[in-house]
Every structure is written in structure tokens, then in C-alpha cells.
Amino acid sequence: MNHGKAFGLLVYRPLRFCADLFFRLKYGFRHDRMRLPAGGTVVVANHTMDMDPFFCICCFPDQMGIVMSEHLMRKPFLSKAIRFLIDVIIRVKTRTESQTAFAMIRSLKAGKNILIFPEGSMTYTGVSKDIVGGLGRLIKISGANLVTVRLENTFAYSPRWSESSGRGKGYARVVHTYSGGELKDKKPEEIEKIIRDDIYFDQYAQPLPAIRNRKRAEYLENFLYLCPSCGGLSTMHGHGTHFVCSCGLDLELDGNMRFHGKDGKDAPLDNLQEWYLWQTEETEKRAEEWKKAEDAITADDGIAFNSYTVSPPASKLLMTGQVRLFADRLEICGEQGRRVIALEDITDVTTVQHRILSFSVKHEEFYEIVGTDTFSTVKYAYLMHVLAGVKMNV
């Protein structure tokens, strides 16, 4: 849709004002304000939660197109609403999409503004991930301006695994504006370093106001699948603000996303980032043990197994039932039959939102497993990676 000046004045800006007011009342969210420079501008920000695009839109009265994941476009009502309000550029998470880059360059050279989250997906820990390569080259080719935004303390409003939301002092800070002329003589790697440095945020690097959320640990097993006390796989479960294991470990997650032991005892790990790094290292250490396993390493019930297409965007339910991961294969079993996929045929795997595992087979077929709220997409992605070298994005 071509969103002109009349649309901006009569529709976009009033809705932006309403969104700004809503986020202030619901979350306690605040933000910087500024006009974007004339000509095509790339706005980049760290990715902390689902509402990030709208947080960034609140900072600027100027209309922006948004680079979005294709899975949102497979929801008919939502996709129509998004396309009515915003110019959308589609990105496919399970493959490198040159069409996305070409669409961005065309828009920027036409003088339009684009919002992109260069990390590619939301953080699970509150610490920024590395950015996806290629953005520096795209900015140089297009000659666009660059505006960097850092979202601070917004992660704890509604962490990626959570179905609830909290309230507290989160902020969207406009860090710097760079003109196309300033960037003209810089190498793509230098532009990407600028982006990386400007938008980086560490939830644990400095004291932050606590976010109030009584269910912040609920469904945390979606992300943290190994117990640091007994080493159990999928033995931990979140309840309210507590994260407990069948071995007796009972931890409380506070409003700054740090762990505390029961009765004043120290927690084995201080925060989500520490746990994530330990879990990643431990998964790699145990890979050889799991590769020798004859039985299923892990299994989950209540899943839906879908195939999907990108153009046109559509999903098709293939079966419901159980997913089981073996050392060399993925099995999906249900009343509709049984599907076996060799891990060596899976080329890419990514976690989408908090309970969708999306993967491609030989770069030609696209599937997703949609689990329950306790389904750990991260567990399957990492196990597939260490067992068969599958390229992953979590």
C-alpha cells in the first residue's frame, strides 16, 4: 500500500498518539522524540520483545516501513491490518533472502524510511545478540541515513517466553543520527560496528528499576531446559516468579531478571545470561553422549506439525500428536500417521516467538512445529545443532 501524506496526517499520526498513550499507561514506557532526516533513513534498534516495533514508532512522527518475519503474514486478519497501517518488507527466517535486501534498497532510494532489528530475533536473556551481517553494505549501496535506537529495560516487560506483561521504567533512547554523507566513506564493517555499539544493551551491566510482573518465570522452561543442579533435561518448570526442578532446586526470578535461592541460599547461576551460556556449553559437552543414544533423547506431546509456503504466505496442518528427537532423526507421530526427517537433511532451524520451531529441509521444504506454552523450541534447536551441525537462529 502507498501510504501518502494524507494517510500520515489522518490515520498514522493519530494511531501513533493512541499507541504512545497506551504504552505509557500499560507499561510505564517512555521514549525520546525526534523527526527523521530527509531522504531514505534506516532506523535500527535492539530487539527485546513483541512490542518493539511500536515502541520505536512512538519515537518518530514520520512514517516507517518495517522489515517483518513472514510468519506474521500467514495470519489473514493480522496481515491485512499490518499492511493497511504500515509498509511491510517480508523476511524469511529460515533462509537468506536477497529479495528482502533489494526491496529495502528500492524503498530507501525512493526516500522512504525503514525500521529493522538487525539481531534478527528477540533476545532471550536481556543482553543484545550479535547483528546479522550485510546491513552495512546495504546502507552504503542505498546511500541512506542511519538512526540508532536503544531499547533499555523493556525486555523485562514481557520476556520472550512469557504470556504475561509487567510494568516499570523502560525507555527507548535515540542514540545517534548519521547522514548518508557521513557514512559514504566508511566500510560496511565500520557501519555495522557503529550499529552494534549504539544499540547494545546488557540488562545486568548496571542497576535498573525493577519491572513488576507476578508471572515472570511462568513458561521459563521454554528457554532454559537444563537444570544446573542435577543436569536434568526438561526437568524444570516455572510457576509465578519461581523456577523449580524435580530434584528440589527452587529459584526465584526477581524484577531485574536475577535468580535467588530459597531461604537466602545462593542460586547456582545469577541471571538468565549466565544460565544461557552455561546451558550452551553443557549442551556441547554432552553432544557425544547423546549421539550414542538409541532411544529418543527428548519428546513432547500436544504439538501441531505444519508445512508452509512463503509466496503466497500460507500454512497447512499435516498432523497433531508427539514430536521425538533421536540422535539422527526427528519423528512426528499422530493419528494422521508418522513422519521421519533425517537431521542431515535439515538445513536451517529457528525459534519463532516462544513456541514455534521453524525449519527447512534441503532449502526446499518448509515446516514448523507449534508446541504448547511449555514446549522448548530452544532445546530442539540446540540439540539439532550439536547432533548434526544444523544451522540455527535462536
Secondary structure, 3 states (H helix, E strand, C coil): CCCCHHHHHHHHHHHHHHHHHHHHHHHCCEECCCCCCCCCEEEEECCCCCCHHHHHHCCCCCCCEEEEEHHHHHCHHHHHHHHHHCCEEEECCCCCCHHHHHHHHHHHHCCCEEEECCCCCCCCCCECCCCCCCHHHHHHHHCCEEEEEEEECCHHHCCCCCCCCCECCCEEEEEEEECHHHHHCCCHHHHHHHHHHHHCCECCCCCCCCCECCCCCCCHHHCCCECCCCCCECCEEEECCEEEECCCCEEEECCCCEEEEHHHCCCCCCEHHHHHHHHHHHHHHCHHHHHCCCCCCEEEEEEEEEEEECCCCEEEEEEEEEEEECCCEEEEEECCEEEEEEHHHEEEEEEECCCEEEEEECCCEEEEEECCCCCCHHHHHHHHHHHHCCEEEC
